[in-house]
Amino acid sequence: MEPGKRRTKDDTWKAEDLRKHLWAVQSGSPKEDKKHRDKKLHKDSELDLLEYKEHKYRDPDRDARHRDLYTSKENPYGERDREKHREKRKDTKDREKEKLKERHREQDAERLHGRGKDREKERDRRPRKEEIKQTAAYHNILVREARDRQLLDRADKKTRSGSKVRIEEKERRDEDSERVDEDRERRYRERKLQYGDNKDNPLKFWLYKEEDERKHRKPREVDREKKHQEKGSTREKREKHSKEKGNFLTDKEGEERHREKRHRDLDDERHRNHTERKERLSKEEHKKKESKEIEKEASDLQNAGPDEISANFEDDFEDYEDDFEVCDGDDDESNYDPDSQEKSEELPPAQKREIQEIQKAINAENERIGELSSKRFPKQSRMEYEKQSRADANISPSRTPVCGIFVDFATASHRQKSRSQALKQKTRSTKLLRLIDLDFSFTFSLLDLPPVNEYDMYIRNFGKKNTKQAYVQYNEDNVERDIQTEDIETREVWTQHPGESALVSGGSRDRGLSDATIVPKIDTPRLSSFLRAACQVVAVLLEEDRLSVRPSWQLTAEDNSLHVSDSSCQLNTDLPFLQNREVLCLHASQVQRQTVVSVHDVPGRASFPPLDSRLLLCVWDIWQPSGPQKALICESKVTCCCFSPFKAFLLFAGTVHGSVVVWDLREDSRIHHYVRLSDCSWTFRTPTFSTDGILTSVNHRSSLRAIEPVATSVYRKQSFVLSPFTTQEEMSGLSFHIASLDESGILNMWVVVELPKADNAGSMSDLGLLPGGRIKLVHSSVIQLGNSLHRKDSEFWGPTQTLSVKFLPSDSNHFIVGTDLGFISHGTRQDVKVSPKLFKPQQHGMRPVKVNVIDFSPFGEPIFLAGCSDGSIRLHQLASEWPLAQWDSSTEGSAICSLQWSPTRPAVFLVQDAASRVYIWDLLESDLGPVATQLISPDRLLAMTVTGESDKAGGSFLALALARASGAVDIQYLKRQWTVPKADEQSQLHLLLQEGLWSSEHPWRGPRGPPRT
Amino acid sequence: MASRPSFVVGTSLSLSDGAPEAEKNAAESENTYILRPIFQQRFRPSVVKDCIHAVLKEELTNAEYSPEEMPQLTKHLSETVKDKLKGMGFDRYKMVVQVLIGEQRGEGVFMAARCFWDADTDNYIHDVFMNDSLFCVVAAFGCFYY
């Protein structure tokens, strides 16, 4: 029992040594016990075994108890400490340092001893069951003694934490409590006798026990006092010992309950724990009851005396359980620690409570640890553990030692195993590393989120804040348009270089402005026609005024009048630009009779520098002789000219260079050249269209001799479908062709085309067109007259010259051409056979006679006159090759320059010869010669044309326009006898032509009549 | 843009049922290492990506960034993805799923990973999910357990 003794015990701990040592210790402890035990062991080893069995049986109870004890000590250090502790145990070093450890070691040693024994005798366990009771009784004594020792140990331990004085007290009280226990035991036994056997009557026993407990609980202090008093009296009653033990147990239980109650009162917070604990306690009680029964039986039957050996054993067992708790979680409930109980009894209530709490915490932790450890333990160990617990259940005597050893080895083996495991892992990894290649992967880019710039951020947050987005569409309905801006303003502008004319630049007016101004509804064509007419009237009136103001000028004109004319007037050719210009030819319009055009040659000497190199044409209105209506300029010498057939707004001219030029008299004067003269400005119009330099393949290569309009009115019905311009041309009077004849016998047909819109900038395709002009000529066809005119008998004369051409008024497909061989050729545009092919003079054979002029009768008679260079005049019928009449000597041999039917009288025609004479013929009056002859002198006549109108309101007139060599042009209004047609004149002429001329004047007439020479 | 970006990262580790087997193998006989996964059980990035994408789409479509909820969300996402991957039968694969959620505030972010591994067996895949308020990067690494 002395500490020194214990120390010596703990020196060696090898299994065999331990066993021996244990034996020695057991024998060497209290003599009585040793003796007793020795005896028993040697005598009957079986008994010894039974003893162990008994111990085993009681194991659960004590395990629990011990566990409490153990944990109360150990828990502050934790599991780590425990492990350390185990290790140390193995090492068997530093034992003295801590009493706790010493004790453990001791216990271990004893356990080992027990285990060794146990193993030997395990087989005999069952047959010897009966003997358990004896051993148990004996064992009880041991238990008590062991407890004493334990108490001492604990007291030692307590000194560390608590006060020494108190511990001493405690020790003392411990002894006392033992006494009390003994007393109680005694009492209990007595009562048991009263109530009968426990086994037979467990309920009674239980009740009794309860009663006893209650009794003990309340007057505990009193008991203690009593115990104190009884301290001195010592009893060595073996029979009672077991009873005492039983009592002691019950007492303890009672105490625990008491404490429990108290605790409950004090600490409500722990209520739940308490209830748990209560349950546990009830179970404990039950178990204890069982064990007590056994103990009692044992003590009753056997009455084995208390022995030191048994005490030792007891001690061993209890201590052993310290270690066992690790695995033995099953028996946790049955914890009851008498020592701690006693301690708590003695401690002040506050401390007790504290301890209780600590205990409770410990319990909880233990449970947790138990679970944890059981989980953590490898399977093997668990298996063992299970085996063990099974053994527990079977109340196997070998259980305790096995458990103890297992616990020890389990941790060790676990450690070892983990170590070996680690080693295995290591070897495995090294082997694996040889087999595989580890490498650094390239860096994976998991996320690359570039920073958002400010604008994007703004856009992202746009609309989330206080901003709003609105949609605007210009020109709302026009969604399909890409550009949502206004239309670009455009304006067309043109310019001309060199700036010859007055207008060198221009362009469309600002449309916006013109659109903006409100245009009144005006019938423009009507207005313009009115204005034109009114202007004309006003102009004429003004002209008359002027004439009346200047009678002298008028008088001179009067003086100039010829005897064949009633009156005359002179066209004002005194204009500066007309100075020194000879008139080459005169032409009067067939439709606007008062319109006359005069062609002025280039001046003989310089007079008006800007225009000196150019030819001038003047369009006159004979009623306004004071000045030309229009002044036209042409680059080359004009040989012939004509007006458009229906309205005289177009003037065509042929030049010596073979070109055809056109003037559109309607053109705005602004696009033409302006010349400012003294008091007024004159516009000199350049040709609207010229074939100069274009169409060279078909154009004339020699001087033009004649140009004639060809009315297509006859064919209108046939061609209207073909021509897209039909209606337009009809409206504008353009449904006609132009025929131009040159000396070499080429007859070109031109189509006059009016462009729908004038192009002030000039045209790229129509090179002959004046910028701003609207009329152009398109070449239609070419007729080579040379072949038809070529005759075998005329080879001698060389190529035939063609001098003039006229189209039949009745059929514009047919034309006649005057040649220089005296005969007139008849041809058609469609190349059909015609008869007669030639119109011949009366004289037979070829003569170099130029047929200068041909003129068809304007009254529809199929007759024409031909004036020849030899002075002969022939009257031909279309149906006959030979002339109806031929007057050879009317001009006395001078060449006929001009010859024209009177537009007013069908039977009258006027002739001009080269000798400056004018002849008036009236066939009804005389078919032998002219009725009147007028010599124009001293100012020689250069050109003459006839104009006149029969049905005019103011009376018909016949006017002769005479161009003098001086450059003057005067209009002679012929006398009424030649102007006004006679009654039924046409029919008379017709009759004359049918009978008179043929029969009387041409007796030799016939198809092949002999020439008169 | 004055405030600093905040990220929340959650990582889930999982070891599929390869470990005990390996132990057993090692215990029984020394040289039965399985150095290459069965072809069908290989870590296939495309499949995993689909899986991740599906999860992200389901979880984050209407999510908005809020600093308080994101830690839980990342953990939840990583666990979800990990569990899904575990269920896909990549035998003997150790899965690491990392989830990062950051707020979209216009800052630039660069995130990269580098591994020391056996390129023959191990692989990784990542998927990025973005909406107006947040971006989420999920990277799943599969390491073969020999």
Boltz contact constraints between the chains, C-beta under 6 A:
constraints:
  - contact:
      token1: [A, 424]
      token2: [B, 26]
      max_distance: 6.0
  - contact:
      token1: [A, 428]
      token2: [B, 26]
      max_distance: 6.0
  - contact:
      token1: [A, 432]
      token2: [B, 33]
      max_distance: 6.0
  - contact:
      token1: [A, 432]
      token2: [B, 146]
      max_distance: 6.0
  - contact:
      token1: [A, 435]
      token2: [B, 35]
      max_distance: 6.0
  - contact:
      token1: [A, 436]
      token2: [B, 118]
      max_distance: 6.0
  - contact:
      token1: [A, 438]
      token2: [B, 116]
      max_distance: 6.0
  - contact:
      token1: [A, 438]
      token2: [B, 118]
      max_distance: 6.0
  - contact:
      token1: [A, 439]
      token2: [B, 119]
      max_distance: 6.0
  - contact:
      token1: [A, 440]
      token2: [B, 116]
      max_distance: 6.0
  - contact:
      token1: [A, 441]
      token2: [B, 115]
      max_distance: 6.0
  - contact:
      token1: [A, 443]
      token2: [B, 112]
      max_distance: 6.0
  - contact:
      token1: [A, 443]
      token2: [B, 114]
      max_distance: 6.0
  - contact:
      token1: [A, 444]
      token2: [B, 113]
      max_distance: 6.0
  - contact:
      token1: [A, 445]
      token2: [B, 112]
      max_distance: 6.0
  - contact:
      token1: [A, 446]
      token2: [B, 111]
      max_distance: 6.0
  - contact:
      token1: [A, 446]
      token2: [B, 113]
      max_distance: 6.0
  - contact:
      token1: [A, 446]
      token2: [B, 126]
      max_distance: 6.0
  - contact:
      token1: [A, 446]
      token2: [B, 137]
      max_distance: 6.0
  - contact:
      token1: [A, 446]
      token2: [B, 139]
      max_distance: 6.0
  - contact:
      token1: [A, 447]
      token2: [B, 109]
      max_distance: 6.0
  - contact:
      token1: [A, 447]
      token2: [B, 111]
      max_distance: 6.0
  - contact:
      token1: [A, 447]
      token2: [B, 128]
      max_distance: 6.0
  - contact:
      token1: [A, 447]
      token2: [B, 137]
      max_distance: 6.0
  - contact:
      token1: [A, 448]
      token2: [B, 110]
      max_distance: 6.0
  - contact:
      token1: [A, 449]
      token2: [B, 108]
      max_distance: 6.0
  - contact:
      token1: [A, 449]
      token2: [B, 109]
      max_distance: 6.0
  - contact:
      token1: [A, 450]
      token2: [B, 108]
      max_distance: 6.0
  - contact:
      token1: [A, 451]
      token2: [B, 107]
      max_distance: 6.0
  - contact:
      token1: [A, 451]
      token2: [B, 108]
      max_distance: 6.0
  - contact:
      token1: [A, 452]
      token2: [B, 106]
      max_distance: 6.0
  - contact:
      token1: [A, 457]
      token2: [B, 106]
      max_distance: 6.0
